[in-house]
Amino acid sequence: MYVGKERRNRFVALALAVVLVAGVVLALLATVASAASADARPATLPLHATLTSIVPAAGAQLDRAPTQIVVTFDEAVSPDFAQVVLDRDGRPVEVGMPRVRANEVTVAVTGDAGPGAYRIAFKVTSDDGHPVTGESRFQVGAPGATGTAGVPRPQVTPTYKTPQMQATTFGHPDHAPGLIVAGVLLVGGIALMIYEHRRRAAREDQPIS
C-alpha cells in the first residue's frame, strides 16, 4: 500500500513538473511571437506641414524686387512660431512681422531691395507640433550682375527624426507579460522539486517499525 501511494505521488510530481516546463516554454514562445509581430508592423511616419507654394517662386527671375513674400503649406501652421527672413547677396533685407492665416504666411518686404540674388528662409510649426524649416532663392535683375541664379525649387527640411524600425530584443517592455509568466512558472517548478526532494528525504529518515 505504501509503495502504491509513493508511486502515485511520484507520478503527480512528474506530471506537475511537465506542466510547469510546458508552461514556461509556451510563455517564451508567445513572447517571441508577439515581438516578431510587432517588428513586422511598419513604423508610422508623423504628419507635418508640407510646403505647397512660395512667392516669389523658387528660381524666379524678376525685373524688380517683390513687395511681399507669401509661403503656403498644406495644413495650418501656428501663428506664434512663424519666422521668415530675407537676404540679398548675403546681406539681410528688412521684412515685416509674419501674418499667418491658417496655412498661409505673409511678410512685407520693407527694406532696401535692389537687384541681386535673394534667399528666403522660413521656419514654421505645424499643428502637430513639428517645426519645419526651408529656404528658397530667386533673382532680381540680371543674374551675372550681382549674384547667381536661383535654385530650381525650394529646399524644405522637417526638423525631426523619422522613426526607424528597430529589432525588438529581450528586455523590451512588450516582453514583460510573457517573461513574468515564465518566471512564475519556473519558480513554481523549482519550489515543487525542492518540496518533493525534502518529502522523500523525510520519509527515508523515518525508522522502519
HELIX and SHEET records of a PDB file:
HELIX    1   1 TYR A    2  ALA A   40  1                                  39    
HELIX    2   2 PRO A  143  THR A  146  1                                   4    
HELIX    3   3 PRO A  173  HIS A  175  5                                   3    
HELIX    4   4 ALA A  176  ASP A  205  1                                  30    
SHEET    1   A 4 LEU A  51  VAL A  55  0                                        
SHEET    2   A 4 GLN A  68  PHE A  73 -1                                        
SHEET    3   A 4 GLU A 104  ALA A 108 -1                                        
SHEET    4   A 4 ARG A  99  ARG A 101 -1                                        
SHEET    1   B 5 GLN A  61  LEU A  62  0                                        
SHEET    2   B 5 PRO A 131  VAL A 140  1                                        
SHEET    3   B 5 GLY A 116  THR A 125 -1                                        
SHEET    4   B 5 GLN A  83  ARG A  88 -1                                        
SHEET    5   B 5 ARG A  91  VAL A  93 -1                                        
SHEET    1   C 3 GLN A  61  LEU A  62  0                                        
SHEET    2   C 3 PRO A 131  VAL A 140  1                                        
SHEET    3   C 3 GLN A 155  PRO A 158 -1                                        
END                                                                             
